[in-house]
């Protein structure tokens, strides 16, 4: 199957491909919150109690009635009677009356009638059981009120949210030790090519070790899915067809990296087209690296034919596979990727009519970040290893100039 004559820009290719995918329904499971990092919530999580559950001090100091400190300063301090210390981890039975204060530590429960805390730095012991206050405190100053973080009944995490470390911590603070999440996507990975051998095999002339299965597998895992390896398949139609059918039946998404030759890419497209309807939708994307990309839908499942060159495969996976993984995993939060602005240190040439993504290395400059291009061909994986991010060169441009401010997509 020859490549289509009309190459689609990456954004259009992604939209055209995803539009042909049916709505995907994932089952859910309940797992330990401590094991839920990177998983996607299958239902909203509602707070059963306020957080904090009691009003507490945000500083070491003295719990006071704010009114008793009005006008207090270094030159005209207020003097309050010290009636005791608020215990940590327990309810205090102390109750502050006008002209009194209580020693309190960070996180301690405020005594009855106290409505502010004066930091210890603004106080000193005047006489036994008497504290000199050199700061006028406002109501609620240095105090965290009950329910200030979370109100009871509040939806703290919605459905379709990928759980980050901070969500795990927040759930534990609410005592939510088990959480309902969507089942992890299973992503099948096939490497093809007569020249490809396993990483632990002895390398002979004309051979290359399998990079794509492992770099793409790591990318899949980074996006919360399960990478299922189906090994290395030779450039033979029947062998590739058999393995691809087995992988597609067992997985939610299939990634196939083709051999390096044009005939191998055509073979991959032919096999993918035989896996189910409607088959290949995009055969070639106007991007460098990654032009010979195949996007397909086979019997309701997404299939991607990636270039064999490891840099091309990774760039296309970042641009096209990652957004699909987010959608299929049930994630509803807007897709984003961290970026920084930097100035190019060198000219970046490009060919008009295609979108280029160039790897760059970031370094600190006097006026911000500097992006230094990492030049190399698309079969040199260490061009990405040496890079911190990718810079997009628009299809209409013939390059970017040294000193130009660019957006670097971190990788």
Residue, then its C-alpha position, 0 to 999 in steps of 0.5 A: x500500500x503506497x503512502x497517501x499523496x496528501x499528508x495531514x498535519x499532526x493536529x489534523x491527523x490526530x483529530x481525523x483519527x480520533x473522530x473515527x474511534x467509538x466511545x470507549x467504556x472502561x470497567x472500574x476497580x477499587x484499589x488501595x489509595x497508596x497504589x493509585x498514583x497515575x490512575x484515573x478516578x472512575x467516580x467523584x470523591x466526596x469529603x465525609x468530614x471537614x479538613x482540618x477537622x478542628x481549628x488549629x494554630x499555624x505557628x508556634x506562639x500564644x493563642x489569644x483573643x485578638x481584641x486583647x492585642x489591639x494597639x500592641x507594638x514594640x514601644x507599647x506592648x500588651x501584657x497577658x496572663x499565661x494560663x497554660x499550654x495547649x497539648x498536641x494531639x488532644x483536645x485542650x480543656x483550657x478556655x481563654x478569658x479577657x487578658x489571658x493567653x495560652x502557649x500553643x505549638x504549630x498544629x495544636x488545637x485552639x482553646x475556647x474563646x481564642x481567635x488568633x495566634x501571636x508568633x513567638x517571635x513577637x513575644x517575650x516572658x515579662x514575669x512569671x506567668x505573664x507574656x509581653x505581646x509586641x504585635x497586634x493580631x487580627x482575628x484568625x491570624x496564624x490560625x487554620x479554621x475548621x473546614x478551611x481546606x475542605x468542607x464536608x460534602x465537598x467534591x474534592x476530586x472529580x471523575x476522570x482525574x489522573x491522581x498525582x502525589x498531591x491527590x494521594x496525600x489529600x485522600x489520605x488526609x481525609x481517611x480515603x484509603x481505597x479509591x475507585x479507578x478505571x481499569x488500566x489500559x493494555x497497550x500491545x507493543x510489537x517491534x518488527x524488522x529482520x535487523x532488530x534483536x533483543x537488547x541482551x543479544x550479542x550485536x553482529x554487523x547489520x543488526x540493531x538492538x530493540x529500542x522502541x519496545x522499551x522506550x515506548x513501553x516506558x512512555x505507556x507506563x508513564x501515562x498510567x497504562x500497562x505495556x504488553x510486549x509481544x516481542x520482535x517479529x520479522x518482516x514477514x506478512x503472516x508472522x506480523x499478521x498473526x502476532x498483531x491479531x493476537x495482540x489486538x484481541x487482548x489489548x485496548x491499543x496496539x503500537x507496531x514499529x515498522x522496519x527501516x525500509x520503505x517495503x517494511x512500512x508498506x508491509x505494516x500498513x497492509x497488515x494493519x489494514x487486514x486487522x478490521x474495519x475501517x482500517x488505515x485512516x492516515x498513512x503519512x503525517x507532514x512532520x519531521x521526524x515521523x512522516x511514515x506514521x500509520x493511524x488506523x482503527x480496526x474493529x473499534x480499537x486504535x492501531x498505530x504504525x510507528x517509524x522504526x527510527x527510535x527518535x521518530x517513534x518517540x516524537x510521534x508517540x509524544x504528539x499523537x499516542x499520549x493524547x489518545x492514551x489520556x482519552x482512552x484511560x477516561x481522563x477528563x482533565x484538559x491535556x497539557x504538557x509542561x513547557x518553558x520559554x527559551x531563546x535559541x542559541x543557534x539557527x534551526x533550519x527547516x523545510x517549509x511545508x512540514x512541521x518540524x520538532x527539533x530536540x534542544x538542551x536547556x541551560x540557564x542564561x542571564x536573561x532566562x533559559x537558553x535552548x541549544x539544538x541537539x543535531x542528529x538523525x532520526x535513528x540516533x536515540x541519544x539525540x533525545x537522551x541529550x535533550x530536555x525538550x522539543x521545539x516546534x518549527x511551524x510548517x510555514x516557516x523555513x526555520x528559526x533564528x538564533x536569539x528567537x524566543x521559542x516554546x520548549x515542550x519538556x520531554 
